[in-house]
């Protein structure tokens, strides 16, 4: 394992902040032990607080893991549960509508996921359906502002695989009672389930799965990709990612899960560090594309291939899927810029996002590692690599990042930054932990 990596990462936090008493009630099922800042739950699980981020190690059955999660983060989960339900109501999705959507999709969802949700709901003392509906709310909340890449082989310094991801969403989702924002309670979950693969994923307390990595070297991230071919009848995207994280040992396993029982439109970047290789996967309700860097789809202009690299923003490259999304395939045409200016049609901005990320990757090609990949992904959101992209960012103050991470799945090293208050993740300090060491020690382990 490349332990030397941790010595060179300049952004890691140097101090540990204990839980703030103002957000933890007396009945929380957890107690601090020793002087390492660890909190051991009475029903299992371990929590480590590091500079506003809570890292949680949970293990056992899926029900037990869900219960540990809810017990260790009870107040934070309840605060953010209120915030998310309030937000969805403002988007026109009340709790009753979300519960109806859950009922439509429930038959596609595995018992493991249901047990995990049930355990959390029981720990929070709220009805199962009330909490489960958060997991199917993807159609009520989406954005054209995410990106991801996978690089390996000749593109990276060591030849090993690097997976990177930026998740964008507004920083304005607020609890109506405490007036705290969902990003005030960032979490990293390290799950070690019985009879399945261990995995990790970042989130906010009370939120669901958007991306992550497992002990088999599989890493997954998603980007919403709006289109006309969609359905409510299927398995929600976040639950498909969750299922792939605990059950996929190969990239083919992961692709099979993510392209089954599809609902809305998404791009995925999927990595398998054992090969190593990354794939871009594009999905609508009835169609999908999966290809690596040298697939002909990756070379259709104005898009272009980069050896041993796949990357995506929020548009389809496959022409058949693109027809479900936009009437002009090439989003760099003048008409697309005019539509962006006149009616906010997103495809020119999405193209510039893809272009800036691609130029950054070409600039770093052959040298990509954990350190410069986090610098690269941040630099994209600082407006580097393309002047028109920088102009877009200067006029779009709502282009906010929830979290950004890079990982080396082979070694288990995972570096991440979260939004903090009104500050996006691409400006905040970076925390690095080690999935594989955390599993050995059965506690969150920083590097």
Long-range contacts (C-beta under 8 A, 24 or more apart in sequence): 1-411, 1-412, 1-413, 1-434, 1-436, 1-437, 2-158, 2-408, 2-411, 2-413, 3-447, 5-369, 5-370, 5-371, 5-408, 5-411, 5-413, 5-447, 6-413, 6-432, 6-447, 8-371, 9-370, 9-371, 9-415, 9-430, 9-432, 9-447, 11-374, 11-415, 11-417, 11-429, 11-430, 12-415, 12-429, 12-430, 12-431, 12-432, 12-446, 12-447, 13-50, 13-51, 13-429, 13-430, 13-431, 15-51, 16-48, 16-49, 16-50, 16-51, 17-49, 17-50, 17-51, 17-52, 18-49, 19-49, 23-75, 23-76, 23-79, 23-185, 24-75, 25-74, 25-75, 27-74, 28-71, 28-72, 28-74, 28-75, 29-71, 29-72, 29-74, 29-123, 30-71, 30-72, 38-443, 38-444, 39-72, 41-68, 41-71, 41-72, 42-71, 43-67, 43-68, 43-71, 44-68, 45-69, 45-71, 45-72, 46-442, 46-443, 46-444, 47-72, 47-73, 47-444, 48-443, 48-444, 48-446, 50-431, 50-446, 51-429, 51-431, 52-184, 52-186, 52-418, 52-420, 53-186, 53-187, 53-188, 53-418, 53-431, 54-185, 54-186, 54-187, 54-188, 54-205, 55-187, 55-188, 55-190, 55-433, 55-444, 55-446, 56-187, 56-188, 56-189, 56-190, 56-444, 57-190, 57-192, 57-438, 57-442, 57-443, 57-444, 58-189, 58-190, 58-191, 58-192, 59-191, 59-192, 59-193, 59-194, 59-442, 60-193, 60-194, 61-115, 61-193, 61-194, 62-112, 62-113, 62-115, 62-116, 62-119, 62-193, 63-115, 63-116, 63-118, 63-119, 64-119, 65-116, 65-119, 65-191, 65-193, 66-115, 66-116, 66-117, 66-118, 66-119, 66-120, 66-121, 66-122, 66-123, 67-119, 67-120, 67-122, 67-123, 68-119, 68-123, 69-119, 69-120, 69-123, 69-189, 70-119, 70-120, 70-121, 70-122, 70-123, 70-124, 71-123, 73-185, 73-187, 73-205, 74-123, 74-124, 76-185, 76-187, 76-205, 76-206, 77-120, 77-124, 77-205, 77-206, 78-124, 78-126, 78-206, 79-175, 79-177, 79-178, 79-180, 79-185, 79-205, 79-206, 80-175, 80-182, 80-185, 80-204, 80-205, 80-206, 80-207, 81-124, 81-126, 81-131, 81-134, 81-206, 82-175, 82-176, 82-177, 83-173, 83-174, 83-175, 83-176, 83-180, 83-181, 83-182, 83-206, 84-134, 84-137, 84-173, 84-182, 84-206, 84-207, 85-134, 86-174, 86-175, 86-176, 87-141, 87-173, 87-174, 88-137, 88-140, 88-141, 91-140, 91-141, 92-140, 93-137, 93-139, 93-140, 95-130, 95-133, 98-133, 98-134, 98-136, 98-137, 98-140, 99-129, 99-130, 99-132, 99-133, 101-133, 101-136, 101-137, 101-139, 101-232, 102-129, 102-132, 102-133, 102-135, 102-136, 104-232, 104-233, 105-136, 105-232, 105-233, 105-234, 105-235, 105-236, 105-263, 106-132, 108-234, 108-235, 108-261, 109-235, 109-236, 109-239, 110-239, 110-243, 112-193, 112-196, 112-243, 112-246, 113-239, 113-242, 113-243, 116-242, 134-206, 134-207, 134-208, 135-208, 135-236, 135-238, 135-239, 136-236, 136-239, 138-236, 138-237, 138-238, 138-263, 138-264, 139-230, 139-232, 139-263, 139-264, 141-169, 142-224, 142-226, 142-264, 143-168, 143-169, 143-170, 143-224, 143-314, 144-224, 144-226, 144-314, 144-346, 144-349, 144-350, 145-169, 145-314, 145-353, 145-399, 146-221, 146-222, 146-223, 146-224, 146-313, 146-314, 147-223, 147-311, 147-312, 147-313, 147-314, 147-353, 147-354, 147-357, 147-377, 147-380, 148-211, 148-221, 148-222, 148-223, 148-269, 148-311, 148-312, 149-269, 149-278, 149-309, 149-310, 149-311, 149-312, 149-357, 149-361, 149-377, 150-219, 150-269, 150-270, 150-271, 150-278, 150-279, 150-309, 150-310, 150-311, 151-278, 151-308, 151-309, 151-361, 151-368, 151-373, 152-271, 152-273, 152-275, 152-276, 152-277, 152-278, 152-308, 153-276, 153-307, 153-308, 154-307, 154-308, 154-365, 154-366, 155-306, 155-307, 155-308, 155-309, 155-361, 155-365, 155-366, 155-368, 156-308, 156-366, 156-367, 156-368, 156-369, 157-366, 157-367, 157-368, 157-369, 158-369, 159-276, 160-273, 160-276, 160-408, 160-410, 160-411, 161-217, 161-219, 161-271, 161-272, 161-273, 161-275, 161-276, 161-277, 161-278, 161-408, 161-409, 161-410, 162-368, 162-369, 162-370, 162-373, 162-406, 162-407, 162-408, 163-213, 163-219, 163-221, 163-269, 163-271, 163-278, 163-406, 163-407, 163-409, 164-373, 164-374, 164-376, 164-377, 164-404, 164-405, 164-406, 164-407, 165-211, 165-221, 165-269, 165-377, 165-404, 165-405, 165-406, 166-377, 166-380, 166-381, 166-401, 166-403, 166-404, 166-425, 166-426, 167-210, 167-211, 167-221, 167-401, 167-402, 167-403, 167-404, 167-425, 168-399, 168-400, 168-401, 168-402, 169-400, 169-402, 170-398, 170-400, 171-400, 171-402, 171-419, 171-421, 171-422, 171-424, 181-421, 182-206, 182-207, 183-402, 183-418, 183-419, 183-420, 183-421, 184-421, 186-403, 186-418, 186-419, 188-414, 188-416, 188-431, 188-433, 188-444, 190-433, 190-435, 190-438, 190-439, 190-444, 191-246, 192-439, 192-442, 193-246, 196-246, 196-247, 197-245, 197-246, 197-247, 197-248, 197-249, 198-435, 198-439, 199-245, 199-246, 200-414, 200-435, 200-438, 201-241, 201-242, 201-245, 202-403, 202-405, 202-416, 202-418, 204-402, 208-238, 208-239, 208-242, 209-238, 209-239, 209-241, 209-242, 209-245, 210-238, 210-241, 211-241, 211-405, 212-241, 212-245, 213-245, 213-407, 213-409, 213-412, 213-414, 213-435, 214-245, 214-246, 214-248, 215-412, 215-435, 215-436, 215-439, 216-248, 216-249, 216-250, 216-274, 217-271, 217-272, 217-273, 217-274, 217-276, 217-409, 217-410, 218-244, 218-245, 218-248, 218-249, 218-250, 218-251, 218-253, 218-254, 218-270, 218-271, 218-272, 218-273, 218-409, 219-270, 219-271, 219-273, 219-407, 219-409, 220-244, 220-245, 220-254, 220-258, 220-268, 220-269, 220-270, 220-271, 221-268, 221-269, 222-266, 222-267, 222-268, 223-266, 223-267, 223-268, 223-312, 223-313, 223-314, 224-264, 224-265, 224-266, 224-314, 225-265, 225-266, 225-267, 225-282, 225-283, 225-314, 225-315, 225-316, 225-325, 226-265, 226-314, 226-325, 226-346, 227-264, 227-265, 227-284, 227-316, 227-321, 227-324, 227-325, 228-324, 228-325, 229-265, 229-284, 229-285, 229-286, 229-287, 229-324, 230-263, 230-264, 230-265, 230-284, 230-285, 231-262, 231-263, 231-264, 231-285, 232-263, 233-263, 234-261, 234-262, 234-263, 234-285, 235-260, 235-261, 235-262, 235-263, 236-263, 237-263, 237-264, 237-266, 250-274, 251-275, 251-277, 251-279, 255-279, 255-281, 255-290, 258-283, 259-283, 259-288, 259-290, 262-286, 262-288, 265-316, 265-324, 265-325, 267-312, 267-313, 267-314, 267-315, 267-316, 268-312, 269-310, 269-311, 269-312, 271-409, 273-408, 273-409, 273-410, 274-410, 276-410, 278-309, 278-310, 279-310, 280-310, 280-311, 280-312, 280-317, 282-312, 282-316, 282-317, 282-318, 282-321, 283-321, 284-321, 284-324, 287-320, 287-321, 287-324, 288-321, 289-316, 289-317, 289-318, 289-320, 289-321, 300-329, 301-330, 302-330, 302-331, 302-332, 302-351, 303-354, 304-358, 306-358, 306-361, 306-362, 306-365, 307-365, 309-361, 309-365, 311-354, 311-357, 311-358, 311-361, 312-354, 313-350, 313-351, 313-353, 313-354, 313-357, 314-346, 314-350, 314-353, 315-347, 315-350, 315-351, 315-354, 349-392, 349-396, 352-386, 352-388, 352-389, 352-392, 353-380, 353-389, 355-385, 355-386, 355-389, 356-380, 356-384, 356-385, 356-386, 356-389, 357-385, 359-385, 359-386, 360-384, 360-385, 370-406, 370-407, 370-408, 370-413, 370-415, 373-406, 374-404, 374-406, 374-415, 374-417, 374-430, 377-404, 377-406, 377-426, 378-404, 378-426, 378-427, 381-424, 381-426, 382-426, 400-424, 401-425, 401-426, 411-436, 412-436, 412-437, 412-438, 413-447
